[in-house]
Amino acid sequence: MEHYPSAYIEHNLPLIHLSGLTSDIENEKRGLSIEAVSSQTLQRFEIDLPNLPDSISQSILDEILRFDGKDLPWSIPATNVQGSSSAVFSFSQIGRSVTFPRRKAAPAAQAPSSDPINLHAPILGQVRHELHSTISPLSSTSPLYPDGLFSTIWMDKHQRQVPSILLCFVHIDTEASSVSEDDAKIRSELVALKNHVARSGFRTRLVVVAVGTSRDQQSDLEERTSAIRRSVGLDAKTAFFVLPAPGSRLELSSFVNRILTTLQPVCADFYRDLTKHARRKKGRSQVVSSAGELIPLSIQGWNVRYEFKLGIFAEYRQEMDVAERHLSLVLDELFSPEGVLQTTDSTSKRWDEMKCFADVAAIRLVRSQLWRNLTTASAESWLIHRDRIRYLTEAKGRSTSDASHARWEARWAEIMAQLISYADVPEFRVTDLRQIRSGDVEKRAASELSSSDESEEENDKDYDQKRAYRTKHNQARPIWITPEKAYEQNDRLNLLCYLHHPGYWLLMAKKWTVLQRMRQGDQDGSTEGIKDDIIRLDIATEKEFQVRKQKRFTGFVAFEKAILLLEQGPSDEAFEILSKLWKSMPWRQDHWSELMEPVINELFDLAIHLKKPRFLTELKWALLCQGKQSTILSTELHELTIIDFGSRDRDTTKSLEADDSANKPIILESANYDSCPGMQ
């Protein structure tokens, strides 16, 4: 998914800005990323209060970051971080600099009236311009003006710039001599900060955490913090917390857990308000005519924008079923006959942006379904989007048989493998494979299945248990997942809808990449990068099959990787791959000689170039033992044995050691193969 902007792909979690903990280089880096936006679109406020002491700050920060869900798998069980608490957030340290983006774009410059009497009167025929968002297609300064669909700027605004909660930490020195002056300064700064948050136009909630230095004067601390809270006007239950002094790690962890658990519904309400605002705007959306010959965004495009926003806000609330519904509507609207993908010129830059946006919406749809363990529905959504892109490409007069479409097909297959891996699907966990192979788990699962009554098949809980059993135990290993109950009676279900583990999707991506290389041809060495992608996919595919003990597929992928390396000529790397494959030949015990012979032939040619005579002996003998006439000339082996073996005396031949690459080494009495049956 690295081909798409990271802001489009990142999973959305409630954003909380942390102020007063640190002023490290991380804050400077964040400041640089924000400064990338024009300074005219920012609202900045500096809090003139010191940060918490480093020792206290680091302890609190460590506990807070335990609730950071950025690196968690994209699944429901992953949200359970603190046992019974399921609160996960995205945190950003901002130091003492609070910055908000401007909500409205600056008004367009207008020529002043020449009449000094009617200086403030509206000019005849002049249209009064309504101010819109800085990233709206209706603002002339927006990169989406006038017919753009969506931009990563909006995603970045909610992921990094507009928090649901501004968590401000304040240090209360209980041993200070000038208590009244310190409290007055804290009150004035917090009041100014609260006013700044209110003027920003966003509904960010200000929450203050007062941290003391000593437990001996706890009553005095409570009196001071209570006065500060009342003067600022903060709620005692949800907007103001007091930590007398950091005690043990257990106490600090309990304190942080209580704060974030209390703030979780506050964050949900913040994104719920944004949802209501977007829904109201969608209800009164209409196409606004643009000046000149510019064509504005159609009503279908506006519907796509608002539905996508509603889906994103649902993700922030962790309501993935709601997000799935809105994202499905986005894709249906995009690919409808009147949708923007159909009505936009395919040679324009906007069409490429819209196609990228359609891929992003499909990715988020599949992720929301995997989140809820709807494996068959996710695979079906992946398949539907692939077919829609193929139809759209052909409808626009483009070819689906060129290198660019093969590149997209490879990317789309690899994305599915990545989504399955990031979702951490329970049936595909490697740790579960070890448990499945244990006898206790199998006996327990079998007993549970046998004890259940067949008449309870329609019961959801019973069906889920049987589905898990069929997937994990009726198969040798979890290669694919049994469809969910909604698809049980569908006899015409596409095999791709049986969700397979990531190895199969990576194998599909590799095949499309090979096809892309064939279609593109060698133009100024442009296929070298594609070749590196093939090798990378081969390595990832082989790993997925190897950890699941699929030896035949592992050997097949390893053989194709070696063949690709041999295109540049004989190499030690290719020989190492083929020799390992020969040593653990997965097809030998099944007597699949048709698959063994290509491996032996390629390894034989490679051994001749790399001067591996003892390996040649085993390979030639293996071909004879298969009862097939070798396609390799015996004279090549005969000449090589004379050159490398030196004297053909029996004593010299006996001094040769058996090669370690075979399971059962063969030691021949003589290097004279002319006397061996079948070598004539």
C-alpha positions in Angstrom: 0.0 0.0 0.0 3.0 2.2 -0.2 1.9 3.3 -3.7 -0.9 5.4 -2.1 -0.5 8.4 0.2 -0.1 7.4 3.8 -2.8 9.7 5.0 -5.3 7.8 2.8 -4.2 4.4 4.2 -3.6 5.1 8.0 -6.2 3.7 10.3 -8.1 6.5 12.0 -8.1 6.7 15.8 -9.3 9.6 18.1 -6.6 12.2 18.1 -5.4 13.7 21.4 -2.8 16.4 21.6 -0.5 16.3 24.6 0.8 19.6 25.8 3.3 20.1 28.6 5.0 16.8 28.7 8.1 17.3 26.5 9.7 19.8 24.2 11.9 17.3 22.4 13.0 17.1 18.8 9.8 15.1 18.1 7.8 18.3 18.6 10.1 20.2 16.3 9.6 17.6 13.6 5.9 17.9 14.0 6.2 21.7 13.8 8.0 21.4 10.5 5.3 19.1 9.1 2.7 21.6 10.1 4.7 24.5 8.7 4.4 22.8 5.4 1.0 24.3 5.3 0.9 28.0 4.5 1.4 30.1 7.6 -1.7 32.2 6.6 -3.9 29.1 7.2 -2.7 28.5 10.7 -3.9 29.8 14.1 -1.1 29.6 16.6 -1.1 30.1 20.4 1.9 29.8 22.7 1.2 28.7 26.3 3.6 30.6 28.7 3.8 27.7 31.2 6.7 25.4 32.0 6.6 21.7 31.0 6.5 19.0 33.7 9.8 17.9 35.1 11.5 15.3 32.8 11.3 12.5 35.3 7.6 12.9 35.9 6.9 13.7 32.2 8.5 10.6 30.9 6.7 8.3 33.4 3.3 9.8 32.5 4.1 9.6 28.7 5.1 6.0 28.9 1.8 5.1 30.5 -0.2 7.2 28.0 1.6 5.6 25.0 0.3 2.2 26.2 -3.0 3.3 24.8 -1.6 4.3 21.4 -3.2 2.1 18.8 -1.2 3.2 15.7 0.8 0.0 15.6 -2.0 -2.4 16.6 -3.5 -4.9 14.1 -6.6 -3.8 12.2 -9.0 -6.0 14.1 -11.5 -5.9 16.9 -9.5 -7.9 19.5 -6.5 -5.6 19.0 -8.4 -2.7 20.5 -8.4 -4.4 23.9 -5.3 -2.9 25.4 -5.9 -2.7 29.1 -8.0 -5.8 29.8 -11.6 -4.6 30.2 -10.8 -1.2 28.7 -10.9 -0.9 25.0 -9.8 2.7 24.7 -7.2 3.3 22.0 -6.1 6.7 20.7 -3.6 8.5 18.5 -1.4 10.8 20.5 0.7 13.7 19.3 3.1 15.8 21.5 2.9 19.5 20.7 4.9 21.0 23.5 3.5 24.4 24.4 2.6 25.5 20.9 -1.1 25.0 20.0 -1.9 25.3 16.3 -5.2 25.0 14.5 -5.9 25.3 10.7 -8.2 28.0 9.6 -11.7 26.8 8.8 -12.5 29.3 6.0 -10.5 30.5 3.1 -9.6 34.2 2.7 -12.1 36.2 0.6 -11.2 37.0 -2.9 -9.8 40.4 -3.6 -12.4 42.8 -5.0 -11.9 46.1 -6.8 -12.9 49.1 -4.5 -15.7 51.4 -5.6 -14.6 54.6 -7.3 -17.5 56.6 -5.9 -16.4 58.0 -2.5 -20.0 58.4 -1.4 -21.0 54.7 -2.1 -17.6 53.4 -1.0 -19.2 50.6 1.2 -22.1 49.9 -1.1 -22.1 46.7 -3.2 -21.0 47.2 -6.8 -23.8 46.7 -9.3 -23.8 43.2 -10.8 -21.1 42.0 -8.3 -21.7 38.6 -6.8 -21.3 38.2 -3.1 -18.9 35.3 -2.5 -19.6 32.9 0.3 -16.6 31.8 2.2 -15.8 28.1 2.1 -13.2 25.8 3.6 -9.6 26.2 2.5 -9.7 22.7 0.9 -13.2 22.9 -0.6 -13.6 22.6 -4.4 -15.5 25.9 -4.1 -12.5 27.9 -2.8 -10.3 29.3 -5.6 -7.2 28.8 -3.5 -7.9 25.1 -3.0 -6.0 22.5 -4.9 -9.4 20.9 -5.7 -10.8 23.9 -7.4 -13.1 23.6 -9.2 -13.8 19.9 -9.9 -11.5 18.0 -7.6 -13.0 15.2 -5.7 -10.8 14.7 -2.6 -7.4 15.4 -1.2 -5.1 14.1 1.5 -5.1 17.5 3.1 -8.5 16.8 4.6 -7.3 13.5 6.0 -4.1 15.0 7.4 -6.1 17.8 9.0 -8.1 15.4 11.1 -5.3 12.9 11.7 -2.7 15.5 12.9 -4.0 19.0 13.2 -7.5 19.0 14.7 -7.6 16.9 17.9 -10.7 15.7 19.6 -9.1 16.6 23.0 -6.3 19.0 24.0 -4.8 17.4 27.0 -2.8 20.1 28.8 -0.5 19.1 31.7 0.1 21.8 34.4 2.8 21.6 37.1 1.6 22.8 40.5 4.6 23.4 42.8 3.4 22.9 46.3 6.7 24.1 47.8 6.8 27.4 45.9 7.1 30.7 47.9 4.8 32.7 45.6 1.8 30.5 45.4 -0.7 33.2 44.6 1.3 34.5 41.7 1.9 31.1 40.2 -1.8 30.2 40.5 -2.8 33.6 38.9 -0.5 32.9 35.9 -1.8 29.4 35.5 -5.4 30.7 35.5 -4.7 33.5 33.0 -2.9 31.1 30.6 -5.6 28.4 30.8 -8.3 31.0 30.2 -6.5 32.4 27.2 -6.0 28.8 25.9 -9.6 28.0 26.3 -10.6 31.1 24.4 -8.1 30.3 21.6 -9.7 26.8 21.3 -13.1 28.4 21.1 -12.1 30.9 18.5 -10.6 28.2 16.3 -14.1 27.2 15.2 -13.5 23.5 16.1 -15.2 21.7 18.9 -11.9 20.5 20.5 -12.3 19.8 24.2 -9.8 21.3 26.6 -8.8 18.9 29.4 -6.4 20.0 32.1 -4.3 17.6 34.3 -2.7 19.3 37.3 0.3 17.5 38.7 1.6 18.2 42.2 5.0 17.6 43.7 4.3 16.3 47.1 1.6 14.3 48.9 2.2 16.0 52.2 0.2 19.1 51.3 -2.6 17.3 49.5 -5.4 19.4 51.1 -3.7 22.6 50.1 -3.3 21.2 46.6 -7.0 20.4 46.3 -7.9 23.9 47.4 -5.6 25.5 44.8 -6.7 23.3 41.9 -10.3 23.7 42.8 -10.0 27.5 42.6 -8.1 27.2 39.2 -10.8 24.9 37.8 -13.7 27.2 38.8 -12.0 30.3 37.4 -11.3 28.6 34.1 -14.8 27.0 33.9 -13.9 23.3 33.5 -16.0 20.3 34.4 -14.7 18.5 37.4 -15.5 15.0 36.1 -14.5 15.1 32.5 -12.2 18.1 32.0 -10.1 18.5 35.1 -7.9 15.9 36.8 -5.5 16.2 39.7 -2.5 14.0 40.4 -1.1 14.9 43.8 2.3 13.4 43.1 3.4 10.5 40.9 3.7 7.5 43.2 4.3 3.9 42.2 4.0 2.7 38.6 0.7 0.9 39.4 -0.8 4.1 40.8 0.3 6.1 37.8 -1.1 3.5 35.4 -4.4 3.4 37.2 -4.6 7.3 37.1 -3.9 7.4 33.3 -6.3 4.5 32.7 -9.0 6.4 34.5 -8.4 9.6 32.5 -8.4 8.0 29.1 -11.4 5.8 29.9 -13.3 8.9 31.0 -12.3 10.7 27.8 -13.3 7.9 25.4 -17.0 8.9 25.2 -15.9 12.6 24.9 -13.9 11.7 21.8 -16.8 9.8 20.4 -19.1 12.8 20.9 -16.6 15.0 19.1 -16.6 12.9 15.9 -20.3 12.4 16.3 -20.8 16.1 16.1 -18.6 16.2 12.9 -20.8 13.5 11.5 -24.0 15.5 12.1 -22.3 18.6 10.5 -21.3 16.6 7.4 -24.8 15.1 7.1 -26.5 18.5 7.3 -24.2 19.9 4.6 -24.9 16.9 2.4 -28.6 17.5 2.7 -28.3 21.0 1.4 -25.5 20.4 -1.1 -26.0 21.8 -4.6 -23.8 22.5 -7.6 -22.5 26.0 -7.5 -21.7 27.6 -10.9 -18.1 28.7 -11.3 -17.0 31.8 -13.1 -15.8 31.5 -16.7 -15.6 28.2 -18.4 -14.6 26.1 -15.4 -16.8 23.1 -14.8 -17.7 22.6 -11.2 -17.9 19.3 -9.3 -21.2 17.4 -10.1 -23.8 16.5 -7.5 -22.6 12.9 -7.6 -19.1 14.1 -6.7 -20.4 16.0 -3.7 -22.3 12.9 -2.6 -19.1 10.9 -2.8 -17.3 13.5 -0.7 -19.8 13.6 2.1 -20.3 9.8 2.2 -16.6 9.3 2.4 -16.4 11.8 5.3 -19.2 10.0 7.1 -17.3 6.8 6.7 -14.1 8.3 8.0 -15.8 9.8 11.1 -17.4 6.3 11.7 -13.9 4.9 11.8 -12.8 7.5 14.3 -15.7 6.2 16.5 -14.6 2.6 15.8 -18.0 1.9 14.3 -16.8 -0.2 11.5 -20.2 -1.5 10.4 -21.3 2.1 9.8 -18.0 2.8 8.0 -18.6 -0.2 5.7 -22.1 1.0 4.8 -20.9 4.5 3.8 -17.8 3.3 1.9 -20.0 0.9 -0.1 -22.2 3.9 -1.1 -19.0 5.8 -2.1 -18.0 3.0 -4.5 -21.5 2.6 -5.9 -21.7 6.3 -6.6 -18.2 6.5 -8.2 -18.9 3.6 -10.6 -22.5 4.5 -11.4 -23.3 5.5 -15.0 -23.5 9.2 -13.9 -20.5 8.9 -11.6 -17.5 11.1 -11.8 -15.3 8.2 -13.1 -17.6 7.8 -16.0 -18.1 11.5 -16.9 -14.5 12.7 -16.4 -12.0 12.6 -19.3 -9.7 9.6 -18.8 -6.7 11.6 -20.2 -7.0 14.3 -17.5 -5.1 14.5 -14.2 -8.4 14.6 -12.3 -9.4 11.2 -13.6 -6.2 9.6 -12.3 -6.9 11.3 -8.9 -10.4 9.9 -8.9 -9.2 6.4 -9.8 -6.7 6.5 -6.9 -9.4 7.7 -4.6 -11.6 4.8 -5.7 -8.8 2.4 -4.8 -8.5 4.0 -1.4 -12.2 3.7 -0.7 -12.1 0.0 -1.7 -9.1 -0.6 0.5 -10.9 1.0 3.5 -14.0 -1.1 2.7 -12.1 -4.3 2.7 -10.3 -3.3 5.9 -13.6 -2.6 7.6 -14.9 -6.0 6.7 -11.8 -7.8 7.8 -12.0 -5.8 11.0 -15.4 -7.5 11.7 -14.1 -10.9 10.5 -16.3 -10.8 7.4 -13.7 -12.8 5.4 -15.8 -13.8 2.5 -17.4 -10.4 2.2 -13.9 -8.8 2.1 -12.7 -11.1 -0.6 -15.9 -10.5 -2.6 -15.4 -6.7 -2.3 -11.8 -7.1 -3.5 -13.1 -9.1 -6.5 -15.9 -6.6 -7.3 -13.5 -3.7 -7.3 -11.1 -5.5 -9.6 -13.9 -6.3 -12.1 -15.1 -2.7 -11.9 -11.7 -1.3 -12.7 -11.3 -3.7 -15.7 -14.7 -2.7 -17.1 -14.0 1.0 -16.5 -10.6 0.8 -18.2 -12.1 -0.9 -21.3 -15.1 1.6 -21.3 -12.6 4.5 -21.4 -10.9 3.1 -24.5 -7.9 1.9 -22.6 -6.4 -1.6 -22.9 -6.4 -4.2 -20.1 -3.6 -6.0 -21.9 -0.8 -3.5 -21.5 1.9 -3.2 -18.8 0.1 -0.4 -16.9 -3.0 -2.5 -16.2 -0.8 -5.5 -15.2 1.0 -3.2 -12.8 -2.3 -2.2 -11.2 -3.4 -5.9 -11.0 -0.2 -6.8 -9.2 -0.5 -3.9 -6.8 -4.2 -4.7 -6.0 -3.3 -8.4 -5.3 -0.4 -7.4 -3.0 -2.6 -4.9 -1.2 -5.0 -7.8 -0.3 -2.1 -9.7 1.1 -1.1 -6.7 3.2 -4.6 -6.1 4.5 -4.9 -9.7 5.6 -1.6 -9.5 7.4 -2.4 -6.2 9.1 -5.8 -7.5 10.2 -4.1 -10.4 11.9 -6.9 -12.8 10.9 -7.0 -15.4 13.8 -7.3 -18.4 11.4 -4.0 -17.4 9.7 -1.9 -16.7 12.8 1.2 -18.8 12.8 1.1 -19.2 16.5 -2.3 -20.8 16.2 -0.7 -23.4 13.8 1.4 -24.8 16.7 -1.7 -25.1 18.9 -3.7 -26.8 16.1 -1.0 -29.5 15.9 -1.3 -30.2 19.6 -3.4 -33.2 20.5 -5.3 -31.5 23.4 -6.7 -28.7 21.2 -7.8 -31.1 18.5 -9.5 -33.4 21.0 -11.2 -30.5 22.7 -12.4 -29.1 19.4 -13.6 -32.5 18.2 -15.5 -33.2 21.4 -17.2 -29.8 21.2 -18.3 -30.5 17.7 -19.6 -34.0 18.4 -21.5 -32.9 21.5 -23.4 -30.1 19.6 -26.8 -31.0 18.3 -27.3 -31.0 14.5 -30.6 -29.3 15.0 -28.9 -26.2 16.2 -27.2 -25.5 12.9 -29.1 -22.3 12.5 -27.9 -20.9 15.8 -25.3 -18.2 15.2 -23.0 -19.1 18.0 -23.1 -22.8 17.2 -22.4 -22.0 13.5 -19.4 -19.8 14.3 -17.9 -22.6 16.4 -18.4 -25.1 13.7 -17.0 -22.7 11.1 -13.9 -22.2 13.2 -13.5 -26.0 13.6 -13.9 -26.7 9.9 -11.3 -24.0 9.0 -8.7 -25.0 11.6 -9.1 -28.7 12.1 -10.9 -30.3 9.1 -8.1 -29.0 6.9 -4.5 -30.1 7.4 -3.6 -26.4 7.9 -5.6 -23.2 7.6 -5.1 -22.4 3.9 -8.5 -20.8 3.4 -11.4 -19.8 5.6 -14.9 -21.3 5.5 -17.4 -18.7 4.3 -19.6 -17.0 6.9 -23.2 -18.0 7.3 -24.6 -15.4 4.9 -22.8 -17.2 2.0 -23.3 -20.8 3.2 -26.1 -21.5 0.7 -24.4 -19.9 -2.3 -23.3 -22.7 -4.5 -21.8 -20.4 -7.2 -19.4 -18.6 -4.9 -16.2 -17.6 -6.6 -13.2 -19.6 -5.3 -11.4 -16.3 -4.6 -14.2 -15.5 -2.1 -12.9 -18.3 0.1 -10.3 -16.0 1.8 -6.9 -17.6 1.4 -3.8 -16.7 3.4 -1.5 -13.9 2.2 0.8 -16.3 0.3 -1.7 -16.9 -2.4 -2.3 -13.2 -2.9 1.4 -12.6 -3.1 1.7 -15.3 -5.6 -1.0 -13.7 -7.7 0.8 -10.4 -7.5 4.0 -12.0 -8.6 2.4 -13.5 -11.7 0.9 -10.2 -12.7 4.3 -8.5 -12.2 5.9 -11.2 -14.5 3.2 -10.4 -17.0 3.9 -6.7 -16.7 7.6 -7.3 -17.4 6.7 -9.4 -20.5 4.4 -6.7 -21.8 6.7 -3.8 -21.1 9.7 -5.3 -22.8 13.3 -4.3 -22.2 13.3 -0.5 -22.9 16.5 1.1 -21.7 16.8 -1.3 -18.8 13.4 -0.4 -17.4 12.6 -4.0 -16.5 15.4 -4.1 -13.9 13.2 -2.5 -11.3 10.4 -4.9 -12.2 12.7 -7.8 -11.8 13.6 -6.6 -8.3 9.9 -6.5 -7.5 9.5 -10.1 -8.7 12.3 -11.3 -6.5 10.9 -9.4 -3.5 7.5 -10.9 -4.0 9.1 -14.4 -4.4 10.8 -14.0 -1.1 7.7 -12.9 0.7 5.6 -15.6 -1.0 8.0 -18.3 -0.1 8.0 -17.2 3.5 4.2 -17.4 3.8 4.1 -20.9 2.4 7.1 -22.0 4.4 5.7 -21.1 7.8 2.6 -23.0 7.0 4.5 -26.1 6.0 3.3 -26.1 2.4 6.4 -27.7 1.1 5.3 -28.2 -2.5 4.4 -24.5 -3.0 7.5 -23.5 -1.2 9.6 -25.5 -3.6 7.7 -24.2 -6.6 8.3 -20.6 -5.6 11.9 -21.2 -4.9 12.4 -22.8 -8.3 10.9 -19.8 -10.1 13.1 -17.5 -8.1 16.2 -19.4 -9.1 15.1 -19.3 -12.8 14.8 -15.6 -12.6 18.3 -15.3 -11.1 19.7 -17.5 -13.9 18.6 -15.0 -16.5 21.7 -13.0 -15.6 23.9 -16.1 -15.9 25.1 -18.8 -13.5 25.5 -17.5 -9.9 26.2 -19.0 -6.5 22.9 -17.6 -5.2 20.9 -19.5 -7.8 23.0 -22.7 -7.1 22.3 -22.3 -3.4 18.6 -22.1 -4.0 18.4 -25.1 -6.3 20.7 -27.2 -4.2 18.5 -26.6 -1.1 15.5 -27.5 -3.2 17.2 -30.6 -4.4 18.1 -31.6 -0.9 14.6 -31.3 0.4 12.8 -32.1 -2.8 9.0 -31.9 -1.9 8.0 -33.9 -5.0 10.4 -36.8 -4.6 8.3 -38.8 -2.1 5.3 -38.3 -4.3 7.2 -39.6 -7.3 6.3 -36.5 -9.4 9.2 -37.0 -11.8 7.7 -34.4 -14.3 8.3 -31.7 -11.7 11.7 -33.1 -10.6 13.3 -33.3 -14.0 13.2 -29.5 -14.7 14.9 -28.8 -11.4 17.6 -31.5 -12.0 18.2 -30.2 -15.6 18.6 -26.6 -14.5 20.8 -27.6 -11.5 22.9 -29.8 -13.8 23.6 -27.0 -16.3 24.5 -24.7 -13.4 26.8 -27.3 -11.8 28.7 -27.6 -15.1 29.4 -23.9 -15.2 30.3 -23.7 -11.5 32.5 -26.9 -11.7 30.6 -29.1 -9.2 31.6 -32.6 -10.4 30.4 -34.6 -7.4 27.0 -32.8 -7.6 26.8 -33.8 -11.2 27.2 -37.5 -10.3 24.2 -37.4 -8.1 22.1 -35.5 -10.6 22.9 -37.8 -13.4 22.2 -40.9 -11.3 18.9 -39.4 -10.2 17.8 -39.0 -13.8 18.7 -42.6 -14.6 16.9 -43.8 -11.5 13.7 -42.2 -12.8 13.9 -44.5 -15.8 13.9 -41.5 -18.2 16.3 -40.8 -21.0 18.3 -37.7 -19.9 18.2 -34.7 -22.2 21.7 -33.8 -21.1 24.6 -35.2 -23.2 26.7 -37.7 -21.3 29.8 -36.4 -23.1 29.5 -33.1 -21.1 29.7 -35.0 -17.9 32.4 -37.4 -19.2 34.7 -34.5 -20.3 34.1 -32.7 -17.0 35.0 -35.7 -14.9 38.2 -36.1 -16.8 39.2 -32.5 -16.3 38.2 -32.2 -12.7 38.8 -35.7 -11.4 42.3 -35.8 -12.9 43.5 -39.3 -13.1 40.8 -41.9 -13.7 42.6 -44.4 -11.5 40.5 -46.2 -8.9 42.6 -44.8 -6.0 41.8 -41.2 -7.1 38.2 -41.9 -7.5 37.9 -43.5 -4.1 39.4 -40.3 -2.5 36.3 -38.3 -3.5 33.8 -37.6 -0.8 30.0 -37.9 -1.2 28.2 -34.6 -1.8 26.0 -33.5 1.2 23.2 -32.2 -1.0 21.3 -35.5 -1.3 19.5 -37.4 1.4 21.2 -40.6 0.4 24.6 -39.9 -1.1 25.7 -42.2 -4.0 29.4 -43.2 -4.2 30.4 -44.7 -7.5 33.3 -47.0 -7.8 34.6 -45.3 -11.0 34.2 -42.1 -12.9 33.8 -44.1 -16.2 30.1 -43.6 -16.9 30.4 -45.4 -20.2 29.9 -48.7 -18.4 26.8 -47.5 -16.6 23.5 -48.8 -18.1 21.5 -46.1 -19.9 24.5 -43.8 -20.5 25.4 -45.3 -23.8 
